[in-house]
Amino acid sequence: MTNDVPWYVSLIVSWLPFIIFIAAILWSSRQLRKSLTASDGRSMAQVVDDLAREMKRANDIRHDQAP
């Protein structure tokens, strides 16, 4: 029994699932990176940190103004 398939076709077919898997990982990592950034380009960690800082400042102002 002879194999009439050219070597490059066999190579493409054998590596195609691996290439698709790597492409899917790269695509999903880019999508995740986009979803973890705010519209102004800051990371969500920076946004949460700024929000916490602002809440602390507002609480300090309220605490200072309390009778």
GILINMO-V352895 format. One line per field, one symbol per residue. ss: DSSP state (A for helix, B for strand, O for the rest). A space follows every 10 residues. Layout:
ss: ???
//
This chain:
ss: OOOOOOAAAA AAAAAAAAAA AAAAAAAAAA AAAAAOBOOO OOBAAAAAAA AAAAAAAAAA AAAAAOO
//
